[in-house]
Amino acid sequence: MLAQFVGGAAGVLVSTVFLRRWISHPAVNYAVTVPGAAGTAAAFAAELVISFFVMTVILFASNSNSFPALTGVLAGILIATYISLEAPLSGMSMNPARTLASALSSGVWSAWWIYFIAPPLGMLAAAELYRQLRGVNAVACAKLHHQNHKRCIFRCGFRQSARPTSEQERV
């Protein structure tokens, strides 16, 4: 978590050094995340909803036997959709580190609390939904790609859940 905050801030600062004319331009304004014309309540709701859906898709895809390799693609499609459709409501953050990085350089702190509260709440709600629907032990592994011969560094339940039963082996 700390690495995300430091990396985000460093990225914006380096961009400022090399691209100051463009990144500080009022049309870009350091890609600061601020609520859109619909206001803070709409921004909060939008951040909560998009965070909930992206985490839900990640949990269900990454822990399935059929789709774990597509988790990144599915998440990427959602993020691209959110940038296009949701950004006018909240600025499209979903990540407190991303919001802080832009705010540090721009000095714009308008409703920054939204981006520190709504995304974690949305993701926690998605995790709770997943836990309620699939059970406490349903998360097989944090590694997204098991369809290779590389060792998994986690105490992984994926290979065990993906192994065919003795009846499936005979077919």
C-alpha positions as CSV (number, residue, x, y, z in Angstrom):
1,M,0.0,0.0,0.0
2,L,2.8,2.4,0.9
3,A,4.5,1.6,-2.4
4,Q,1.3,2.7,-4.3
5,F,1.2,6.0,-2.5
6,V,4.9,6.7,-2.9
7,G,4.9,5.4,-6.5
8,G,1.9,7.5,-7.5
9,A,3.4,10.7,-5.9
10,A,6.7,10.0,-7.6
11,G,5.1,9.4,-10.9
12,V,3.2,12.7,-10.9
13,L,6.3,14.6,-9.6
14,V,8.5,13.1,-12.4
15,S,5.8,13.9,-14.9
16,T,5.7,17.5,-13.6
17,V,9.5,17.9,-14.0
18,F,9.4,16.7,-17.7
19,L,5.9,17.6,-18.8
20,R,5.1,20.7,-16.6
21,R,3.6,22.7,-19.5
22,W,1.2,19.9,-20.4
23,I,0.4,18.3,-17.0
24,S,-0.2,21.6,-15.3
25,H,-2.4,22.9,-18.1
26,P,-5.9,23.8,-16.8
27,A,-7.5,21.2,-19.1
28,V,-5.3,18.4,-17.5
29,N,-4.6,19.9,-14.0
30,Y,-2.4,17.0,-13.0
31,A,-5.3,14.5,-13.7
32,V,-6.8,15.6,-10.4
33,T,-9.9,13.7,-9.2
34,V,-12.8,15.9,-8.2
35,P,-16.5,15.4,-8.2
36,G,-18.3,16.3,-11.4
37,A,-21.3,18.6,-11.9
38,A,-23.6,16.1,-10.2
39,G,-21.9,16.8,-6.9
40,T,-20.2,14.9,-4.0
41,A,-23.1,12.5,-3.3
42,A,-23.1,11.3,-6.9
43,A,-19.3,11.1,-6.9
44,F,-19.3,9.0,-3.7
45,A,-22.0,6.7,-5.1
46,A,-20.2,6.3,-8.4
47,E,-16.8,5.5,-6.8
48,L,-18.5,3.0,-4.5
49,V,-20.4,1.3,-7.3
50,I,-17.4,1.0,-9.7
51,S,-15.1,-0.3,-7.0
52,F,-17.8,-2.8,-6.0
53,F,-18.2,-4.1,-9.5
54,V,-14.5,-4.3,-10.4
55,M,-13.7,-6.2,-7.2
56,T,-16.7,-8.5,-7.7
57,V,-15.5,-9.4,-11.3
58,I,-11.9,-9.9,-10.1
59,L,-13.0,-12.2,-7.2
60,F,-15.4,-14.3,-9.3
61,A,-13.1,-14.6,-12.4
62,S,-9.8,-15.2,-10.6
63,N,-11.3,-17.9,-8.4
64,S,-13.1,-19.8,-11.1
65,N,-11.7,-22.9,-12.9
66,S,-12.6,-21.4,-16.3
67,F,-11.7,-17.7,-16.2
68,P,-8.7,-16.9,-14.0
69,A,-6.4,-16.1,-17.0
70,L,-9.0,-13.6,-18.2
71,T,-9.2,-11.7,-14.9
72,G,-6.9,-8.9,-16.2
73,V,-8.7,-8.6,-19.4
74,L,-12.1,-8.4,-17.7
75,A,-10.8,-5.8,-15.2
76,G,-9.3,-3.8,-18.0
77,I,-12.5,-3.7,-20.0
78,L,-14.3,-2.5,-16.9
79,I,-11.7,0.2,-16.2
80,A,-11.9,1.4,-19.8
81,T,-15.7,1.5,-19.6
82,Y,-15.5,3.4,-16.3
83,I,-13.1,6.0,-17.8
84,S,-15.5,6.6,-20.6
85,L,-18.8,6.6,-18.7
86,E,-18.1,7.2,-15.0
87,A,-15.3,9.8,-15.1
88,P,-17.7,12.8,-15.6
89,L,-19.4,11.9,-12.2
90,S,-16.3,11.5,-10.0
91,G,-13.1,11.9,-12.0
92,M,-12.7,8.1,-12.0
93,S,-10.2,7.3,-9.2
94,M,-11.0,3.9,-7.5
95,N,-7.6,4.3,-5.9
96,P,-6.8,6.6,-3.0
97,A,-3.1,6.6,-4.0
98,R,-4.0,7.9,-7.4
99,T,-6.1,10.7,-5.9
100,L,-3.4,11.7,-3.4
101,A,-0.7,11.8,-6.1
102,S,-2.6,14.2,-8.2
103,A,-3.7,16.3,-5.3
104,L,-0.2,16.8,-4.0
105,S,1.0,18.3,-7.2
106,S,-2.1,20.3,-8.1
107,G,-2.9,21.5,-4.6
108,V,-6.6,20.6,-5.3
109,W,-8.1,18.9,-2.3
110,S,-11.8,19.1,-3.2
111,A,-13.8,16.3,-1.6
112,W,-10.6,14.1,-1.4
113,W,-12.3,12.1,1.4
114,I,-14.6,10.5,-1.2
115,Y,-11.7,8.8,-2.9
116,F,-10.3,7.5,0.4
117,I,-13.7,6.1,1.7
118,A,-15.9,5.0,-1.2
119,P,-13.5,2.7,-3.1
120,P,-12.4,0.7,0.0
121,L,-16.0,0.4,1.1
122,G,-17.1,-0.8,-2.4
123,M,-14.4,-3.4,-2.5
124,L,-15.0,-4.6,1.0
125,A,-18.7,-4.9,0.1
126,A,-17.7,-7.0,-2.9
127,A,-15.5,-9.2,-0.8
128,E,-18.3,-9.7,1.7
129,L,-20.8,-10.6,-1.1
130,Y,-18.3,-13.1,-2.4
131,R,-17.7,-14.6,1.0
132,Q,-21.5,-14.8,1.6
133,L,-22.1,-16.5,-1.8
134,R,-19.0,-18.7,-2.0
135,G,-17.9,-19.2,1.6
136,V,-14.9,-18.2,3.7
137,N,-12.5,-20.6,2.0
138,A,-13.5,-19.9,-1.6
139,V,-10.5,-17.7,-2.5
140,A,-8.2,-20.2,-4.0
141,C,-5.1,-18.0,-4.5
142,A,-3.9,-14.5,-5.1
143,K,-2.0,-15.5,-8.2
144,L,-4.0,-14.8,-11.3
145,H,-2.3,-17.1,-13.8
146,H,-1.9,-20.8,-12.9
147,Q,-2.0,-22.2,-16.4
148,N,1.8,-22.6,-16.5
149,H,4.6,-24.6,-14.8
150,K,5.8,-21.7,-12.6
151,R,5.8,-22.3,-8.9
152,C,3.1,-20.5,-7.0
153,I,4.6,-18.4,-4.1
154,F,1.3,-18.5,-2.1
155,R,-0.1,-21.3,0.0
156,C,-2.3,-22.0,-3.0
157,G,-5.6,-23.9,-3.1
158,F,-6.0,-23.3,-6.8
159,R,-4.3,-26.5,-8.1
160,Q,-6.2,-28.6,-5.7
161,S,-9.5,-27.1,-6.7
162,A,-8.6,-27.4,-10.4
163,R,-7.5,-31.1,-10.2
164,P,-9.9,-33.5,-11.9
165,T,-11.6,-36.1,-9.8
166,S,-10.8,-39.7,-10.4
167,E,-14.0,-40.0,-12.6
168,Q,-12.9,-37.1,-14.7
169,E,-9.4,-38.6,-15.1
170,R,-10.8,-41.8,-16.6
171,V,-12.8,-40.0,-19.2
